[in-house]
Amino acid sequence: MLNRIDLRGGFRDPRHLLPRAQLDVSVAVERIRPLVEAVRAHGYPAIREASERFDGVSPEHLRVPAETIRAAEGSLDPQVRAALLESITRARRVHADQRRTDHTTQVVPGGTVTERWVPVDRVGLYVPGGLAMYPSTVVMNVVPAQAAGVRSLVVVSPPQKENGGLPDQRVLAACALLGVDEVYAVGGAQAVAMLAYGADVDPDGAQRCEPVDMITGPGNIWVTAAKRLLRGVVGIDAEAGPTEIAILADDTADPVHVAADLISQAEHDPLAASVLVTPSVALADAVDVELARQVPAAKHAERIGTALGGEQSGVVLVADLEAGLRVVDAYAAEHLEIQTVDAREWALRVRNAGAIFVGAWSPVSLGDYCAGSNHVLPTGGCARHSSGLSVQSFLRGIHLVEYSQEALREVAPHVVTLAGVEDLPAHGQAVSARFPGAGS
């Protein structure tokens, strides 16, 4: 079922040899540009028209009433409620330890630099609603923002025909459990544009979504394109692409577990990537057998089969685990599982991954819901330079520079010299003017 790439003969740079989905976000940007401009110019009518065109619903009021959000929590299945509360508790425990503290450095007597960590003021959180519904993504976006101290949080999620034009009931319930009461039934590029520019959200202009400073959360290619287009108008967390899992495994791995984990990510989307990196042909063969057994029994077998058979998925055969480590570092997976002897030792050597799941009992699906880690992670190789969503994502470092007269006098000649080197004499004069009569 999985395509095979044989790198046992060695390689210099495997990045262009590895399976990867081909998505051209730049083309999508041009497709959604007119919609984004329409939302900027016209606001509510453009948003409502786009919702009717893309979601098949045209809600008159885009903001979800607070009582509707509370009612969604009240109607939540007790088991689902318990699971969401456990997810929230564990996520809060992990993210509370990520909060940075201000620090003052005394550079010289009388001269200090203080780094303050200040939260973004207002954040828009995107929760997808396509092939699956994601109340867990509400948790993963809201918890770190709250831990950072963000003052104002707004959630957007696509309207659902089967829910009377409202976002999914479980998404609304998760918002209620987290204390978020500003929620809009808007999805796609129009939601991103609304968050970035602000807009009225009903016909008479009685309610308005004020613009945000930052937008986070995963979405489809149109959401990603809108985030790219509006980056700079607002801050964004990352450009999320289709989900992906890579598994570095040796012949000690259980093929039943490996196959199940590959399937778990393929279930998300026909473009999802599932990649096994192994030096064991026997394991690769056994995983193929397991996939043939497990996929037909899965609820979303057609979607899974498409993802596993696509160019973005496959088995990469390597000479040994050292070569496998180089491959997974080059791939820079959103989710990386290590199922080997001494799994933790190998995991500690990985440099590029969104999140690493160590050993047979730490599957990616644990991280999706209840590990306490965050599941909003970099995709498409972006883990080489980017991190997953965390408290730090919502904080800005601001330096406070405080120098006394004597501390400035002591360093003034160096400032004047460097200003002269850069042919910016007024920079030097701004210091010299404070010490009239001093020698040059």
Secondary structure, DSSP 8 states (H G I E B T S, - for coil): ---EEE-TT--S-GGGGS------HHHHHHHHHHHHHHHHHH-HHHHHHHHHHHHS---S--B--HHHHHHHHHTS-HHHHHHHHHHHHHHHHHHHTT----EEEEEETTEEEEEEEEE-SEEEEE--BSSSB-HHHHHHHHHHHHHHT-SEEEEEE--BGGGTTB--HHHHHHHHHHT---EEE--HHHHHHHHHH-EE-STTS--EE---SEEE----HHHHHHHHHHBTTBEES----S-EEEEEE-TTS-HHHHHHHHHHHHTT-TT-EEEEEES-HHHHHHHHHHHHHHGGGSTTHHHHHHHHHSTT-EEEE-SSHHHHHHHHHHHT-SEEEEESTTHHHHHHH--S-SEEEESTT--HHHHHHTSSS------TTGGGT---S-GGGGEEEEEEEEE-HHHHHHHHHHHHHHHHHTT-HHHHHHHHTTSTT---
